[in-house]
Amino acid sequence: MARWTSFVADAARRGTLHARPDHRCRVEHDAATLLVHLSGEDGEGWTTLAVDRATRRWSVAQAPTQLAAATRAVDLLRRDHAGGTPG
């Protein structure tokens, strides 16, 4: 992924996210794919949502590391897209 931004909830303003190095929520994107990474609140594990920007098909994966979750989500997205499974 070429670009990324990370966000954290603002306790003073409910429902507001802002950029912060804590990386509880990180968004990566390139021309083809959008990845939303969510870290576990206790700092353990990751959930990644992968979205194909052209078709809006999506997949979700969880894993102990951000890279593993992202890799699995992208693999699922590509597999589902090739197989015609809506996502």
Accessible surface in RSA format (square Angstrom, percent):
REM  Atomic radii and reference values for relative SASA: ProtOr
REM  Chains: A
REM  Algorithm: Lee & Richards
REM  Probe-radius: 1.40
REM  Slices: 20
REM RES _ NUM      All-atoms   Total-Side   Main-Chain    Non-polar    All polar
REM                ABS   REL    ABS   REL    ABS   REL    ABS   REL    ABS   REL
RES MET A   1    94.55  49.0  22.82  15.1  71.74 170.8  26.43  22.5  68.13  90.3
RES ALA A   2    85.92  79.0  47.07  72.6  38.85  88.4  56.81  80.0  29.11  77.1
RES ARG A   3   161.82  67.9 157.06  80.1   4.76  11.3  39.91  54.5 121.91  73.9
RES TRP A   4   127.66  51.2 105.09  50.9  22.56  53.0  79.05  42.1  48.61  78.9
RES THR A   5    55.09  39.2  51.82  52.5   3.27   7.8  29.12  39.1  25.97  39.3
RES SER A   6     6.70   5.7   5.01   6.7   1.69   3.9   0.00   0.0   6.70   9.4
RES PHE A   7    52.94  26.5  52.94  32.8   0.00   0.0  52.94  32.1   0.00   0.0
RES VAL A   8    13.27   8.7  11.75  10.6   1.52   3.7  13.27  11.5   0.00   0.0
RES ALA A   9    69.35  63.8  55.40  85.5  13.95  31.7  55.40  78.0  13.95  36.9
RES ASP A  10    29.59  20.7  25.02  24.9   4.57  10.8   2.35   5.5  27.24  27.2
RES ALA A  11   111.60 102.6  69.24 106.8  42.37  96.4  81.73 115.1  29.87  79.1
RES ALA A  12    95.39  87.7  54.04  83.4  41.35  94.1  65.10  91.7  30.29  80.2
RES ARG A  13   136.98  57.5 131.25  66.9   5.72  13.6  61.62  84.2  75.36  45.7
RES ARG A  14   237.21  99.6 203.29 103.6  33.92  80.8  81.13 110.9 156.08  94.6
RES GLY A  15    82.22 101.4   0.00   N/A  82.22 101.4  42.01 115.3  40.21  90.1
RES THR A  16    41.33  29.4  36.84  37.3   4.49  10.7  22.15  29.7  19.18  29.0
RES LEU A  17   103.22  57.5  80.68  57.7  22.55  56.7  80.68  56.7  22.55  60.7
RES HIS A  18    58.17  31.8  53.93  37.5   4.24  10.9  44.35  45.7  13.82  16.1
RES ALA A  19    70.14  64.5  49.73  76.7  20.42  46.4  50.02  70.4  20.12  53.3
RES ARG A  20   107.32  45.1 100.74  51.4   6.58  15.7  21.17  28.9  86.15  52.2
RES PRO A  21   107.44  78.3  92.36  84.2  15.08  54.8  96.78  79.9  10.66  66.2
RES ASP A  22    74.97  52.5  47.54  47.3  27.44  64.9  16.23  38.2  58.74  58.6
RES HIS A  23    55.67  30.4  55.02  38.2   0.65   1.7  34.53  35.6  21.14  24.6
RES ARG A  24    91.60  38.5  88.85  45.3   2.75   6.6  21.23  29.0  70.38  42.7
RES CYS A  25    18.38  13.9  18.38  20.5   0.00   0.0   9.17  23.2   9.21   9.9
RES ARG A  26    49.24  20.7  49.24  25.1   0.00   0.0   0.31   0.4  48.93  29.7
RES VAL A  27    31.55  20.8  31.49  28.5   0.06   0.1  31.49  27.4   0.06   0.2
RES GLU A  28    25.75  14.8  25.75  19.5   0.00   0.0   0.15   0.3  25.60  20.9
RES HIS A  29    49.24  26.9  49.01  34.1   0.23   0.6  25.48  26.3  23.75  27.6
RES ASP A  30    48.32  33.8  40.77  40.6   7.55  17.9  22.39  52.7  25.93  25.9
RES ALA A  31   103.27  95.0  68.65 105.9  34.62  78.8  77.80 109.6  25.47  67.5
RES ALA A  32    59.74  54.9  52.42  80.9   7.33  16.7  59.37  83.6   0.37   1.0
RES THR A  33    16.42  11.7  16.42  16.6   0.00   0.0   0.44   0.6  15.98  24.2
RES LEU A  34    56.20  31.3  56.20  40.2   0.00   0.0  56.20  39.5   0.00   0.0
RES LEU A  35     7.25   4.0   7.25   5.2   0.00   0.0   7.25   5.1   0.00   0.0
RES VAL A  36    30.29  19.9  29.79  27.0   0.50   1.2  29.79  25.9   0.50   1.3
RES HIS A  37     0.55   0.3   0.55   0.4   0.00   0.0   0.55   0.6   0.00   0.0
RES LEU A  38    85.60  47.7  83.88  60.0   1.72   4.3  83.88  58.9   1.72   4.6
RES SER A  39    18.98  16.0   9.74  13.0   9.24  21.3   6.80  14.5  12.19  17.1
RES GLY A  40    21.52  26.5   0.00   N/A  21.52  26.5  20.85  57.2   0.67   1.5
RES GLU A  41   139.25  79.9 120.37  91.1  18.88  44.9  68.84 133.1  70.42  57.5
RES ASP A  42   117.10  82.0  80.64  80.3  36.47  86.2  51.44 121.1  65.67  65.5
RES GLY A  43    58.71  72.4   0.00   N/A  58.71  72.4  29.50  81.0  29.20  65.4
RES GLU A  44   131.21  75.3 117.46  88.9  13.75  32.7  35.54  68.8  95.66  78.1
RES GLY A  45    24.66  30.4   0.00   N/A  24.66  30.4  19.15  52.5   5.51  12.3
RES TRP A  46    44.82  18.0  39.36  19.1   5.46  12.8  24.87  13.3  19.95  32.4
RES THR A  47    33.07  23.5  32.72  33.2   0.34   0.8  19.47  26.2  13.60  20.6
RES THR A  48     0.00   0.0   0.00   0.0   0.00   0.0   0.00   0.0   0.00   0.0
RES LEU A  49    59.50  33.1  58.85  42.1   0.65   1.6  58.85  41.3   0.65   1.7
RES ALA A  50     0.00   0.0   0.00   0.0   0.00   0.0   0.00   0.0   0.00   0.0
RES VAL A  51    18.18  12.0  18.18  16.5   0.00   0.0  18.18  15.8   0.00   0.0
RES ASP A  52    30.71  21.5  30.71  30.6   0.00   0.0   0.83   2.0  29.87  29.8
RES ARG A  53   102.07  42.9  90.20  46.0  11.87  28.3  12.13  16.6  89.94  54.5
RES ALA A  54    98.17  90.3  55.60  85.8  42.58  96.9  66.65  93.9  31.53  83.5
RES THR A  55    66.95  47.6  38.14  38.7  28.81  68.7  45.21  60.7  21.73  32.9
RES ARG A  56   156.25  65.6 145.60  74.2  10.65  25.4  62.68  85.7  93.57  56.7
RES ARG A  57    61.53  25.8  59.07  30.1   2.46   5.9  14.66  20.0  46.88  28.4
RES TRP A  58   128.50  51.6 125.71  60.8   2.79   6.5 104.50  55.7  24.00  38.9
RES SER A  59     6.60   5.6   2.86   3.8   3.74   8.6   6.60  14.0   0.00   0.0
RES VAL A  60    70.28  46.2  51.28  46.4  19.01  45.8  51.28  44.6  19.01  51.6
RES ALA A  61     7.79   7.2   1.07   1.7   6.72  15.3   7.79  11.0   0.00   0.0
RES GLN A  62   138.96  77.7 111.25  81.3  27.71  66.0  28.63  60.9 110.33  83.7
RES ALA A  63    20.96  19.3   9.01  13.9  11.95  27.2  18.37  25.9   2.59   6.9
RES PRO A  64   113.19  82.5  95.57  87.1  17.62  64.1 100.51  83.0  12.68  78.8
RES THR A  65    73.94  52.6  71.94  72.9   2.00   4.8  68.50  92.0   5.44   8.2
RES GLN A  66    35.96  20.1  33.34  24.4   2.61   6.2  16.21  34.5  19.75  15.0
RES LEU A  67   138.35  77.0 133.23  95.3   5.11  12.9 136.02  95.5   2.32   6.3
RES ALA A  68    43.56  40.1  33.04  51.0  10.52  23.9  39.93  56.2   3.64   9.6
RES ALA A  69     0.00   0.0   0.00   0.0   0.00   0.0   0.00   0.0   0.00   0.0
RES ALA A  70    11.33  10.4  11.13  17.2   0.20   0.5  11.33  16.0   0.00   0.0
RES THR A  71    69.40  49.4  63.16  64.0   6.24  14.9  56.85  76.4  12.55  19.0
RES ARG A  72   121.86  51.2 120.14  61.2   1.72   4.1  39.39  53.8  82.47  50.0
RES ALA A  73     0.00   0.0   0.00   0.0   0.00   0.0   0.00   0.0   0.00   0.0
RES VAL A  74    20.09  13.2  20.09  18.2   0.00   0.0  20.09  17.5   0.00   0.0
RES ASP A  75    70.34  49.3  64.65  64.3   5.69  13.5  20.04  47.2  50.30  50.2
RES LEU A  76    25.95  14.5  25.46  18.2   0.49   1.2  25.93  18.2   0.02   0.1
RES LEU A  77     9.47   5.3   9.42   6.7   0.05   0.1   9.42   6.6   0.05   0.1
RES ARG A  78   160.68  67.5 152.90  77.9   7.78  18.5  58.76  80.3 101.92  61.8
RES ARG A  79   146.15  61.4 135.87  69.3  10.28  24.5  76.51 104.6  69.64  42.2
RES ASP A  80    24.76  17.3  23.83  23.7   0.93   2.2   3.57   8.4  21.19  21.1
RES HIS A  81    90.74  49.6  80.35  55.8  10.39  26.6  50.03  51.6  40.70  47.4
RES ALA A  82    92.15  84.7  50.93  78.6  41.23  93.8  60.95  85.8  31.20  82.7
RES GLY A  83    62.47  77.0   0.00   N/A  62.47  77.0  33.00  90.6  29.47  66.0
RES GLY A  84    45.94  56.7   0.00   N/A  45.94  56.7  27.38  75.2  18.56  41.6
RES THR A  85    70.58  50.2  66.26  67.2   4.32  10.3  44.01  59.1  26.58  40.2
RES PRO A  86   111.59  81.3  96.97  88.4  14.62  53.1  98.13  81.0  13.45  83.6
RES GLY A  87    25.62  31.6   0.00   N/A  25.62  31.6  18.92  51.9   6.69  15.0
END  Absolute sums over single chains surface
CHAIN  1 A     5771.9       4613.4       1158.5       3266.6       2505.3
END  Absolute sums over all chains
TOTAL          5771.9       4613.4       1158.5       3266.6       2505.3
